[in-house]
Amino acid sequence: MTISVFDLFKIGLGPSSSHTVGPMLAALQFSSSVPESGVISIRATLYGSLSLTGAGHATDKAVTLGLAGCHPETTQPDQANMLWHTVCQLKELSLPRGCRVGFDPHRDIVFDDHPLPEHPNGMLFEAMAADGQVIASQVYFSVGGGFIVSAEEWDETAAPQEQCATSYPFSSGEQLQQLCEQNSLSIAELVMANECTEGNDKSAVNKRLDAIWLAMESCMQRGYSTSGVLPGGLGVERRAPELYLRWQKENAGKDPLQVMDWVNVCALAVNEENAAGGRVVTSPTNGAAGVIPAVIAFHKQYDRESNSETIRQFLLTAAAIGMLYKKNASISAAEVGCQGEIGVASSMAAAGLAAVWGGSIAQVENAAEIAMEHHLGMTCDPVAGLVQVPCIERNSMGAVKAINAARLAVSGDGRHRVSLDQVIATMYQTGKDMQDRYKETSLGGLAVNVVYC
């Protein structure tokens, strides 16, 4: 399986990559393949975690938008809201090929709490004729980070996969480190070489990396300049604007914790935007989208040597670590708990920061390992099924852990007892052993112990 940097970092709508971005892409893919004639209605069935927390994660809205031809990267939040309300009112929508079909989200989106055997995030789309016969159907799985897999593709994963042509294919941290050392390359240089294999040149890749950082930065700026209560009924007030004003005052003074306040501001700003359904960069998921931008913002604000090139180096290095988790474990909280989201984002951010601080390959790997080691076992238990409590604060905690992990790693010589590969395997095993109620179902943990109205 070959993964691109831009598979891990992609622009989409909040609040969830697995419950919003993935279902929207699946619905779009299905509706684009529906026959042009004979279809009068569409039905979507959401299974498992997509059902249990789908309403709080706007999965019903995402499915509706996807069926209507919307793509998460190009759809604006205001446009999405308008289309959603229109479909709910008219009880019909236009498929991408132009034909109009009956579709009432409140009737034609079915929530089934029982998961499909392959993955907790399953969904079935069906196109019906006038006599009720199913003309076309397709099962998809949203496997985390906005990645989707059809039922047929899922079956194919059991067979050996051929690697796409890349300059330096790798499937483990050990292999990545060996390739870097054998070819005298940094991790960022190796990933750049792989990105350039598919007909891209370095300038084109850099342009896309700059666009990703610009989207992250814009999201942070919107987050700390927008006040109010987040949607969903929990009454959670946005905190980033007030914290940003406090940081500005502290920045002119001598508060030794002003650096931490800046990290908190940036992380909270992104995930408050995400909770409001705004545009964020999946990195590697929406629920953990604030960790990496906050750590890059810390680097840009407080490291004198920061520039466009170091930010690109950060993103490329972080992506390499994310690829390892995606290949060998999971970035889906519905599959392995929040360790697969906040933990992976923190691990990626720690590696990126260690790299721009001049860390060796071994030190970068150590930073990634340290960050994940101290997220092992983290559950996913969103109150009311919303990506708000405890999700928003977890981004600031993940960012702070990443910075400390990088600091610890570059302070050593790179030698460490636990390898990155071992901690990735442990994370995956821990997730598999975790009870389902702690994996994005809102059936355990804070989700049942916090009373909300």
MOGIMO-V994571 format. One record per residue. N is the residue number from 1. OMEGA is omega in whole degrees, 0 to 359 (* if undefined). D_FIRST is the distance of its C-alpha to the first C-alpha in whole Angstrom. Layout:
# MOGIMO-V994571
n=N omega=OMEGA d_first=D_FIRST
n=N omega=OMEGA d_first=D_FIRST
This chain:
# MOGIMO-V994571
n=1 omega=178 d_first=0
n=2 omega=182 d_first=4
n=3 omega=178 d_first=6
n=4 omega=172 d_first=10
n=5 omega=187 d_first=13
n=6 omega=165 d_first=14
n=7 omega=181 d_first=12
n=8 omega=179 d_first=14
n=9 omega=179 d_first=17
n=10 omega=183 d_first=18
n=11 omega=179 d_first=22
n=12 omega=179 d_first=23
n=13 omega=175 d_first=26
n=14 omega=12 d_first=27
n=15 omega=186 d_first=27
n=16 omega=177 d_first=24
n=17 omega=182 d_first=20
n=18 omega=185 d_first=19
n=19 omega=180 d_first=23
n=20 omega=183 d_first=24
n=21 omega=181 d_first=21
n=22 omega=178 d_first=19
n=23 omega=177 d_first=22
n=24 omega=178 d_first=23
n=25 omega=179 d_first=20
n=26 omega=179 d_first=20
n=27 omega=178 d_first=24
n=28 omega=179 d_first=23
n=29 omega=180 d_first=21
n=30 omega=185 d_first=23
n=31 omega=178 d_first=26
n=32 omega=182 d_first=25
n=33 omega=183 d_first=25
n=34 omega=178 d_first=28
n=35 omega=184 d_first=31
n=36 omega=181 d_first=34
n=37 omega=176 d_first=37
n=38 omega=181 d_first=38
n=39 omega=179 d_first=36
n=40 omega=180 d_first=38
n=41 omega=180 d_first=36
n=42 omega=174 d_first=33
n=43 omega=178 d_first=32
n=44 omega=177 d_first=29
n=45 omega=180 d_first=29
n=46 omega=186 d_first=27
n=47 omega=171 d_first=26
n=48 omega=182 d_first=26
n=49 omega=178 d_first=25
n=50 omega=177 d_first=25
n=51 omega=187 d_first=29
n=52 omega=181 d_first=30
n=53 omega=184 d_first=29
n=54 omega=181 d_first=29
n=55 omega=179 d_first=32
n=56 omega=180 d_first=32
n=57 omega=179 d_first=29
n=58 omega=180 d_first=30
n=59 omega=178 d_first=27
n=60 omega=177 d_first=30
n=61 omega=181 d_first=31
n=62 omega=179 d_first=27
n=63 omega=180 d_first=27
n=64 omega=180 d_first=30
n=65 omega=179 d_first=29
n=66 omega=178 d_first=26
n=67 omega=180 d_first=28
n=68 omega=175 d_first=30
n=69 omega=182 d_first=28
n=70 omega=175 d_first=27
n=71 omega=185 d_first=24
n=72 omega=183 d_first=24
n=73 omega=186 d_first=23
n=74 omega=182 d_first=26
n=75 omega=178 d_first=29
n=76 omega=182 d_first=31
n=77 omega=180 d_first=32
n=78 omega=177 d_first=36
n=79 omega=180 d_first=35
n=80 omega=181 d_first=33
n=81 omega=181 d_first=36
n=82 omega=181 d_first=38
n=83 omega=179 d_first=36
n=84 omega=181 d_first=35
n=85 omega=179 d_first=39
n=86 omega=180 d_first=40
n=87 omega=179 d_first=38
n=88 omega=181 d_first=39
n=89 omega=184 d_first=43
n=90 omega=183 d_first=43
n=91 omega=174 d_first=40
n=92 omega=178 d_first=39
n=93 omega=176 d_first=36
n=94 omega=175 d_first=35
n=95 omega=183 d_first=32
n=96 omega=181 d_first=30
n=97 omega=173 d_first=32
n=98 omega=184 d_first=35
n=99 omega=179 d_first=36
n=100 omega=180 d_first=38
n=101 omega=175 d_first=37
n=102 omega=178 d_first=38
n=103 omega=176 d_first=36
n=104 omega=184 d_first=38
n=105 omega=183 d_first=35
n=106 omega=179 d_first=38
n=107 omega=190 d_first=38
n=108 omega=169 d_first=35
n=109 omega=185 d_first=32
n=110 omega=179 d_first=33
n=111 omega=180 d_first=32
n=112 omega=186 d_first=31
n=113 omega=181 d_first=31
n=114 omega=181 d_first=29
n=115 omega=170 d_first=25
n=116 omega=186 d_first=23
n=117 omega=186 d_first=22
n=118 omega=186 d_first=18
n=119 omega=181 d_first=18
n=120 omega=183 d_first=21
n=121 omega=180 d_first=21
n=122 omega=176 d_first=21
n=123 omega=180 d_first=23
n=124 omega=175 d_first=25
n=125 omega=180 d_first=26
n=126 omega=175 d_first=29
n=127 omega=187 d_first=31
n=128 omega=173 d_first=35
n=129 omega=183 d_first=38
n=130 omega=181 d_first=41
n=131 omega=179 d_first=42
n=132 omega=179 d_first=39
n=133 omega=178 d_first=37
n=134 omega=180 d_first=33
n=135 omega=181 d_first=32
n=136 omega=178 d_first=29
n=137 omega=179 d_first=26
n=138 omega=175 d_first=23
n=139 omega=176 d_first=21
n=140 omega=173 d_first=18
n=141 omega=176 d_first=17
n=142 omega=194 d_first=17
n=143 omega=176 d_first=14
n=144 omega=176 d_first=15
n=145 omega=182 d_first=16
n=146 omega=176 d_first=16
n=147 omega=174 d_first=13
n=148 omega=179 d_first=14
n=149 omega=175 d_first=13
n=150 omega=179 d_first=15
n=151 omega=179 d_first=17
n=152 omega=179 d_first=16
n=153 omega=178 d_first=12
n=154 omega=179 d_first=13
n=155 omega=182 d_first=14
n=156 omega=181 d_first=12
n=157 omega=178 d_first=9
n=158 omega=180 d_first=12
n=159 omega=177 d_first=12
n=160 omega=182 d_first=10
n=161 omega=175 d_first=7
n=162 omega=177 d_first=7
n=163 omega=171 d_first=6
n=164 omega=184 d_first=8
n=165 omega=172 d_first=11
n=166 omega=182 d_first=11
n=167 omega=185 d_first=14
n=168 omega=179 d_first=13
n=169 omega=178 d_first=10
n=170 omega=180 d_first=10
n=171 omega=179 d_first=9
n=172 omega=176 d_first=12
n=173 omega=179 d_first=15
n=174 omega=180 d_first=17
n=175 omega=178 d_first=15
n=176 omega=180 d_first=15
n=177 omega=179 d_first=19
n=178 omega=180 d_first=19
n=179 omega=179 d_first=18
n=180 omega=183 d_first=20
n=181 omega=181 d_first=23
n=182 omega=184 d_first=23
n=183 omega=179 d_first=22
n=184 omega=181 d_first=25
n=185 omega=167 d_first=22
n=186 omega=178 d_first=22
n=187 omega=180 d_first=19
n=188 omega=180 d_first=19
n=189 omega=180 d_first=20
n=190 omega=180 d_first=17
n=191 omega=177 d_first=15
n=192 omega=178 d_first=17
n=193 omega=178 d_first=17
n=194 omega=179 d_first=13
n=195 omega=182 d_first=14
n=196 omega=182 d_first=17
n=197 omega=187 d_first=15
n=198 omega=176 d_first=15
n=199 omega=176 d_first=18
n=200 omega=170 d_first=19
n=201 omega=186 d_first=22
n=202 omega=181 d_first=22
n=203 omega=179 d_first=25
n=204 omega=178 d_first=23
n=205 omega=179 d_first=20
n=206 omega=179 d_first=23
n=207 omega=179 d_first=25
n=208 omega=177 d_first=22
n=209 omega=178 d_first=22
n=210 omega=179 d_first=26
n=211 omega=178 d_first=25
n=212 omega=179 d_first=23
n=213 omega=178 d_first=26
n=214 omega=179 d_first=28
n=215 omega=177 d_first=27
n=216 omega=183 d_first=27
n=217 omega=179 d_first=30
n=218 omega=179 d_first=32
n=219 omega=178 d_first=31
n=220 omega=181 d_first=32
n=221 omega=176 d_first=35
n=222 omega=184 d_first=36
n=223 omega=181 d_first=35
n=224 omega=174 d_first=38
n=225 omega=181 d_first=40
n=226 omega=180 d_first=40
n=227 omega=178 d_first=42
n=228 omega=181 d_first=43
n=229 omega=180 d_first=42
n=230 omega=181 d_first=38
n=231 omega=174 d_first=38
n=232 omega=176 d_first=37
n=233 omega=179 d_first=41
n=234 omega=181 d_first=40
n=235 omega=181 d_first=42
n=236 omega=181 d_first=40
n=237 omega=174 d_first=42
n=238 omega=181 d_first=39
n=239 omega=185 d_first=40
n=240 omega=181 d_first=38
n=241 omega=180 d_first=41
n=242 omega=178 d_first=44
n=243 omega=179 d_first=42
n=244 omega=178 d_first=41
n=245 omega=178 d_first=45
n=246 omega=179 d_first=46
n=247 omega=179 d_first=43
n=248 omega=179 d_first=45
n=249 omega=180 d_first=49
n=250 omega=184 d_first=47
n=251 omega=178 d_first=46
n=252 omega=181 d_first=49
n=253 omega=186 d_first=50
n=254 omega=179 d_first=50
n=255 omega=183 d_first=48
n=256 omega=181 d_first=45
n=257 omega=180 d_first=43
n=258 omega=178 d_first=42
n=259 omega=180 d_first=39
n=260 omega=178 d_first=38
n=261 omega=179 d_first=39
n=262 omega=178 d_first=37
n=263 omega=179 d_first=34
n=264 omega=180 d_first=35
n=265 omega=185 d_first=36
n=266 omega=180 d_first=33
n=267 omega=180 d_first=31
n=268 omega=182 d_first=33
n=269 omega=181 d_first=34
n=270 omega=187 d_first=30
n=271 omega=168 d_first=30
n=272 omega=173 d_first=33
n=273 omega=180 d_first=32
n=274 omega=181 d_first=29
n=275 omega=179 d_first=31
n=276 omega=180 d_first=33
n=277 omega=181 d_first=31
n=278 omega=181 d_first=31
n=279 omega=179 d_first=28
n=280 omega=173 d_first=26
n=281 omega=175 d_first=22
n=282 omega=187 d_first=20
n=283 omega=355 d_first=19
n=284 omega=177 d_first=17
n=285 omega=176 d_first=19
n=286 omega=180 d_first=22
n=287 omega=179 d_first=24
n=288 omega=188 d_first=23
n=289 omega=182 d_first=24
n=290 omega=187 d_first=27
n=291 omega=185 d_first=26
n=292 omega=176 d_first=24
n=293 omega=181 d_first=27
n=294 omega=180 d_first=29
n=295 omega=175 d_first=28
n=296 omega=178 d_first=28
n=297 omega=174 d_first=31
n=298 omega=179 d_first=33
n=299 omega=182 d_first=32
n=300 omega=185 d_first=33
n=301 omega=191 d_first=36
n=302 omega=176 d_first=37
n=303 omega=184 d_first=36
n=304 omega=184 d_first=38
n=305 omega=183 d_first=35
n=306 omega=177 d_first=33
n=307 omega=182 d_first=32
n=308 omega=183 d_first=30
n=309 omega=180 d_first=28
n=310 omega=178 d_first=28
n=311 omega=175 d_first=26
n=312 omega=179 d_first=23
n=313 omega=178 d_first=23
n=314 omega=184 d_first=23
n=315 omega=180 d_first=20
n=316 omega=180 d_first=18
n=317 omega=179 d_first=18
n=318 omega=181 d_first=18
n=319 omega=179 d_first=15
n=320 omega=179 d_first=13
n=321 omega=178 d_first=15
n=322 omega=178 d_first=13
n=323 omega=180 d_first=10
n=324 omega=178 d_first=11
n=325 omega=180 d_first=12
n=326 omega=182 d_first=10
n=327 omega=192 d_first=7
n=328 omega=180 d_first=10
n=329 omega=181 d_first=13
n=330 omega=172 d_first=14
n=331 omega=180 d_first=15
n=332 omega=178 d_first=17
n=333 omega=178 d_first=21
n=334 omega=180 d_first=21
n=335 omega=186 d_first=19
n=336 omega=182 d_first=20
n=337 omega=186 d_first=23
n=338 omega=173 d_first=24
n=339 omega=179 d_first=22
n=340 omega=178 d_first=19
n=341 omega=179 d_first=20
n=342 omega=181 d_first=23
n=343 omega=180 d_first=22
n=344 omega=179 d_first=19
n=345 omega=179 d_first=20
n=346 omega=178 d_first=23
n=347 omega=178 d_first=21
n=348 omega=182 d_first=19
n=349 omega=179 d_first=23
n=350 omega=179 d_first=24
n=351 omega=180 d_first=22
n=352 omega=181 d_first=23
n=353 omega=178 d_first=26
n=354 omega=180 d_first=27
n=355 omega=182 d_first=25
n=356 omega=173 d_first=28
n=357 omega=177 d_first=30
n=358 omega=181 d_first=30
n=359 omega=175 d_first=28
n=360 omega=177 d_first=27
n=361 omega=181 d_first=23
n=362 omega=179 d_first=24
n=363 omega=178 d_first=26
n=364 omega=178 d_first=23
n=365 omega=179 d_first=21
n=366 omega=179 d_first=24
n=367 omega=179 d_first=25
n=368 omega=181 d_first=21
n=369 omega=181 d_first=22
n=370 omega=183 d_first=26
n=371 omega=180 d_first=25
n=372 omega=182 d_first=23
n=373 omega=183 d_first=25
n=374 omega=167 d_first=28
n=375 omega=183 d_first=26
n=376 omega=177 d_first=25
n=377 omega=181 d_first=26
n=378 omega=182 d_first=27
n=379 omega=174 d_first=27
n=380 omega=186 d_first=27
n=381 omega=185 d_first=30
n=382 omega=179 d_first=31
n=383 omega=180 d_first=35
n=384 omega=180 d_first=35
n=385 omega=181 d_first=32
n=386 omega=180 d_first=32
n=387 omega=185 d_first=30
n=388 omega=180 d_first=33
n=389 omega=4 d_first=34
n=390 omega=194 d_first=33
n=391 omega=185 d_first=30
n=392 omega=180 d_first=31
n=393 omega=181 d_first=33
n=394 omega=178 d_first=30
n=395 omega=178 d_first=28
n=396 omega=178 d_first=31
n=397 omega=178 d_first=31
n=398 omega=179 d_first=28
n=399 omega=179 d_first=28
n=400 omega=178 d_first=31
n=401 omega=180 d_first=30
n=402 omega=180 d_first=27
n=403 omega=180 d_first=30
n=404 omega=178 d_first=32
n=405 omega=178 d_first=29
n=406 omega=180 d_first=28
n=407 omega=179 d_first=32
n=408 omega=184 d_first=32
n=409 omega=183 d_first=29
n=410 omega=175 d_first=31
n=411 omega=179 d_first=34
n=412 omega=182 d_first=33
n=413 omega=179 d_first=32
n=414 omega=179 d_first=29
n=415 omega=180 d_first=29
n=416 omega=188 d_first=29
n=417 omega=182 d_first=29
n=418 omega=180 d_first=25
n=419 omega=176 d_first=22
n=420 omega=179 d_first=19
n=421 omega=180 d_first=17
n=422 omega=181 d_first=20
n=423 omega=176 d_first=21
n=424 omega=178 d_first=17
n=425 omega=180 d_first=17
n=426 omega=178 d_first=21
n=427 omega=182 d_first=20
n=428 omega=179 d_first=18
n=429 omega=178 d_first=21
n=430 omega=179 d_first=23
n=431 omega=179 d_first=22
n=432 omega=180 d_first=21
n=433 omega=184 d_first=25
n=434 omega=177 d_first=26
n=435 omega=184 d_first=28
n=436 omega=183 d_first=27
n=437 omega=179 d_first=30
n=438 omega=183 d_first=29
n=439 omega=173 d_first=25
n=440 omega=175 d_first=26
n=441 omega=184 d_first=29
n=442 omega=178 d_first=32
n=443 omega=181 d_first=33
n=444 omega=176 d_first=34
n=445 omega=181 d_first=35
n=446 omega=184 d_first=36
n=447 omega=180 d_first=35
n=448 omega=182 d_first=38
n=449 omega=177 d_first=40
n=450 omega=181 d_first=41
n=451 omega=177 d_first=43
n=452 omega=181 d_first=43
n=453 omega=* d_first=45
